Amino acid sequence: MNLQHKIAVVTGASAGLGRAFSKALLDRGAVVFGLARRADRLRGLRDTLGEAFHPVVCDVTDEAQVTAAFRQILDESDGRIDILVNNAGLGRFGAIDELSVDDWDVQMATNLRGVFLCTRATLPVMKAQNRAHGFGGHIVNIASVAGLVGNPRIAAYNATKFGLRGFSDALMKEVRDDGIKVTCLYPGSVATDFADVAGTSGSPNPMQPEDVAGTLIHVLEGPDNYLISEVVMRPLRPRG
């Protein structure tokens, strides 16, 4: 896909990987609608990235907010969505018998329900684009290597990312005949504030957000006649 003038929606856009994804897409000529809960961060990002970045305040776990956000996007994009990057996610780590129900529920809501709601809002648009132009678009789900192997103290997070892997695989098989690509990315440790927020030390020698963003661009810019369904990324020397 040539990204010039394409309409991209990035969730969790205000920081970390979402910020890097937004910048990388803008650098390739795309128009980015960035979703996040914090209006102040989105405004700051608009000031930094320029007018091709469109801030959209939205909690992706809230069905009404997602419906309103995608209505706004379609109104401002002449009814197009070419790319959806389901990036919003969070982790609450701890032993299973120490984890609260709220900690469990908030991860399920953000990491799975949010992906479902945003994907559901996008699919009718991409299916219509396929009928009109022969290609629907590309959905990229940001999972984690925690969706490939379980580890102590991150069971709830593991469950959401394993779930996202299953969702992505089923979605790919469901919509490929509609001209819609689906890719699931599995990054290892990345230098964002995620580890601090989640309460884990992470890798002492992590990848940079720009590394993962470069992989996203590579996947998106592939020819329209094939798809890359899964990509695993890990630091080369995680211990330095």
C-alpha positions as CSV (number, residue, x, y, z in Angstrom):
1,M,0.0,0.0,0.0
2,N,1.2,3.5,-0.9
3,L,0.6,5.4,2.4
4,Q,0.5,8.8,0.8
5,H,-2.9,10.4,1.7
6,K,-4.2,7.2,3.3
7,I,-6.5,7.6,6.3
8,A,-5.1,5.8,9.4
9,V,-6.7,5.4,12.8
10,V,-4.3,4.7,15.7
11,T,-5.7,3.9,19.1
12,G,-3.6,4.7,22.2
13,A,-2.0,7.4,20.1
14,S,-0.9,9.9,22.8
15,A,2.2,8.1,24.1
16,G,4.7,5.3,23.6
17,L,4.2,3.1,20.6
18,G,1.0,4.9,19.6
19,R,2.9,8.2,19.3
20,A,5.7,6.5,17.3
21,F,3.2,4.8,15.0
22,S,1.4,8.2,14.4
23,K,4.7,9.9,13.6
24,A,5.9,7.2,11.2
25,L,2.6,7.2,9.3
26,L,2.6,10.9,9.0
27,D,6.2,10.8,7.8
28,R,5.0,8.5,5.0
29,G,2.3,11.0,4.0
30,A,-0.7,9.4,5.7
31,V,-3.4,11.4,7.5
32,V,-3.7,10.1,11.1
33,F,-6.7,10.1,13.5
34,G,-5.2,9.5,16.9
35,L,-7.5,8.1,19.6
36,A,-6.7,8.5,23.3
37,R,-8.5,9.3,26.6
38,R,-6.4,12.4,27.5
39,A,-7.2,15.5,25.5
40,D,-4.2,17.4,26.8
41,R,-1.8,14.8,25.5
42,L,-3.5,14.7,22.2
43,R,-3.4,18.5,21.8
44,G,0.3,18.5,22.6
45,L,0.8,15.8,20.0
46,R,-1.1,17.8,17.4
47,D,1.2,20.8,18.2
48,T,4.3,18.5,17.6
49,L,3.1,16.5,14.6
50,G,1.2,19.1,12.7
51,E,-2.2,19.4,11.1
52,A,-2.3,16.0,9.5
53,F,-2.7,14.6,12.9
54,H,-6.3,14.7,14.0
55,P,-6.9,14.2,17.8
56,V,-10.0,12.2,18.8
57,V,-10.7,11.9,22.5
58,C,-12.1,8.4,23.1
59,D,-12.1,5.6,25.7
60,V,-12.0,2.6,23.5
61,T,-13.7,0.5,26.1
62,D,-16.8,2.6,25.9
63,E,-19.1,1.6,23.1
64,A,-20.9,5.0,22.8
65,Q,-17.6,6.8,22.7
66,V,-16.2,4.5,20.0
67,T,-19.3,5.0,18.0
68,A,-19.1,8.8,18.3
69,A,-15.3,8.8,17.5
70,F,-15.7,6.8,14.3
71,R,-18.6,9.0,13.3
72,Q,-16.3,12.0,13.7
73,I,-13.5,10.3,11.8
74,L,-15.8,9.4,8.9
75,D,-17.2,12.9,8.8
76,E,-13.7,14.4,8.6
77,S,-12.2,11.8,6.2
78,D,-14.9,11.7,3.5
79,G,-16.0,8.3,4.7
80,R,-12.7,6.6,4.4
81,I,-10.6,4.4,6.7
82,D,-7.6,2.7,5.0
83,I,-5.7,1.6,8.1
84,L,-6.7,0.7,11.7
85,V,-3.9,0.2,14.3
86,N,-5.4,-1.3,17.4
87,N,-2.6,-0.2,19.8
88,A,-4.4,0.8,23.0
89,G,-3.5,-1.5,25.8
90,L,-2.4,-1.8,29.4
91,G,-1.0,-4.2,31.9
92,R,-1.6,-4.8,35.7
93,F,0.9,-7.4,36.9
94,G,1.0,-9.5,40.0
95,A,0.4,-13.0,41.3
96,I,-3.0,-14.4,40.5
97,D,-4.0,-14.7,44.1
98,E,-3.1,-11.0,44.6
99,L,-4.7,-9.6,41.5
100,S,-8.0,-7.7,42.0
101,V,-11.1,-8.3,39.9
102,D,-10.8,-4.6,38.8
103,D,-7.2,-5.3,37.6
104,W,-8.4,-8.3,35.6
105,D,-11.4,-6.5,34.2
106,V,-9.6,-3.3,33.1
107,Q,-7.1,-5.3,31.1
108,M,-9.8,-7.4,29.4
109,A,-11.8,-4.2,28.6
110,T,-8.9,-2.3,27.1
111,N,-6.9,-5.1,25.5
112,L,-9.8,-7.1,24.0
113,R,-13.1,-5.2,24.2
114,G,-11.5,-2.1,22.8
115,V,-10.0,-4.0,19.9
116,F,-13.4,-5.6,19.1
117,L,-15.3,-2.2,19.3
118,C,-12.9,-0.4,17.0
119,T,-12.6,-3.3,14.6
120,R,-16.4,-3.6,14.4
121,A,-16.7,0.1,13.6
122,T,-14.1,-0.1,10.9
123,L,-15.2,-3.3,9.0
124,P,-18.3,-1.9,7.2
125,V,-16.2,1.0,5.8
126,M,-13.4,-1.3,4.6
127,K,-15.8,-3.8,3.1
128,A,-17.5,-1.0,1.2
129,Q,-14.1,0.2,0.0
130,N,-13.3,-3.3,-1.3
131,R,-16.6,-3.4,-3.3
132,A,-15.9,0.0,-4.8
133,H,-12.1,-0.2,-5.4
134,G,-11.1,-3.9,-5.1
135,F,-9.1,-3.4,-1.8
136,G,-10.5,-2.8,1.6
137,G,-7.7,-1.8,3.9
138,H,-5.4,-3.1,6.6
139,I,-6.0,-3.8,10.3
140,V,-2.9,-4.2,12.5
141,N,-3.3,-5.4,16.1
142,I,-0.5,-4.8,18.5
143,A,-0.2,-7.8,20.8
144,S,3.0,-8.8,22.6
145,V,5.4,-11.7,23.0
146,A,3.2,-12.2,26.1
147,G,0.6,-13.5,23.6
148,L,3.0,-16.3,22.7
149,V,4.3,-17.6,26.0
150,G,3.0,-17.4,29.6
151,N,5.0,-16.0,32.5
152,P,4.5,-15.8,36.2
153,R,2.8,-12.6,37.5
154,I,1.4,-11.5,34.2
155,A,-1.4,-14.1,33.8
156,A,-4.1,-11.6,33.1
157,Y,-2.0,-9.7,30.6
158,N,-1.0,-13.0,29.0
159,A,-4.7,-14.0,28.7
160,T,-5.6,-10.7,26.9
161,K,-2.7,-11.0,24.4
162,F,-3.3,-14.7,23.8
163,G,-6.9,-13.7,23.2
164,L,-5.8,-11.0,20.8
165,R,-3.8,-13.5,18.8
166,G,-6.9,-15.7,18.5
167,F,-9.1,-12.8,17.5
168,S,-6.6,-11.6,14.9
169,D,-6.3,-15.1,13.3
170,A,-10.0,-15.5,13.2
171,L,-10.5,-12.0,11.8
172,M,-7.9,-12.5,9.1
173,K,-9.7,-15.7,7.9
174,E,-13.1,-13.9,8.1
175,V,-12.2,-10.8,6.1
176,R,-9.4,-11.7,3.7
177,D,-12.0,-12.4,0.9
178,D,-13.3,-8.8,1.5
179,G,-9.9,-7.4,0.5
180,I,-8.9,-6.6,4.1
181,K,-5.5,-7.5,5.4
182,V,-5.1,-8.4,9.1
183,T,-1.7,-8.4,10.8
184,C,-0.8,-9.1,14.4
185,L,2.5,-7.7,15.8
186,Y,4.2,-9.3,18.8
187,P,6.8,-6.9,20.2
188,G,9.2,-7.9,23.0
189,S,10.4,-5.3,25.5
190,V,10.1,-1.7,24.2
191,A,11.5,1.4,25.8
192,T,8.2,3.1,26.8
193,D,6.7,4.0,30.2
194,F,4.6,0.7,30.0
195,A,7.0,-1.2,32.3
196,D,6.9,1.5,35.0
197,V,3.1,1.8,34.9
198,A,2.6,-2.0,34.8
199,G,5.1,-2.6,37.7
200,T,7.7,-4.7,35.9
201,S,11.3,-4.1,35.3
202,G,11.2,-5.0,31.6
203,S,14.4,-5.6,29.6
204,P,17.5,-3.6,30.4
205,N,18.3,-3.3,26.7
206,P,14.8,-2.9,25.0
207,M,13.8,-2.0,21.5
208,Q,12.9,1.6,20.8
209,P,9.4,2.6,19.8
210,E,10.7,3.7,16.4
211,D,11.9,0.1,15.8
212,V,8.4,-1.3,16.1
213,A,7.0,1.7,14.1
214,G,9.4,0.8,11.3
215,T,8.1,-2.7,11.3
216,L,4.6,-1.4,11.1
217,I,5.4,0.7,8.0
218,H,7.2,-2.3,6.4
219,V,4.1,-4.4,6.8
220,L,1.7,-1.7,5.6
221,E,3.7,-0.9,2.5
222,G,3.7,-4.5,1.2
223,P,2.0,-5.2,-2.2
224,D,-1.8,-5.5,-2.0
225,N,-1.8,-9.1,-3.3
226,Y,-0.5,-10.8,-0.1
227,L,-0.5,-10.2,3.6
228,I,1.9,-10.7,6.5
229,S,-0.3,-12.3,9.2
230,E,2.1,-12.3,12.2
231,V,5.4,-10.6,13.1
232,V,7.5,-11.3,16.2
233,M,10.1,-8.7,17.3
234,R,12.6,-9.1,20.1
235,P,15.6,-7.1,21.3
236,L,18.8,-8.6,19.8
237,R,20.7,-8.5,23.1
238,P,18.0,-8.1,25.8
239,R,20.5,-8.1,28.6
240,G,22.9,-5.6,27.1
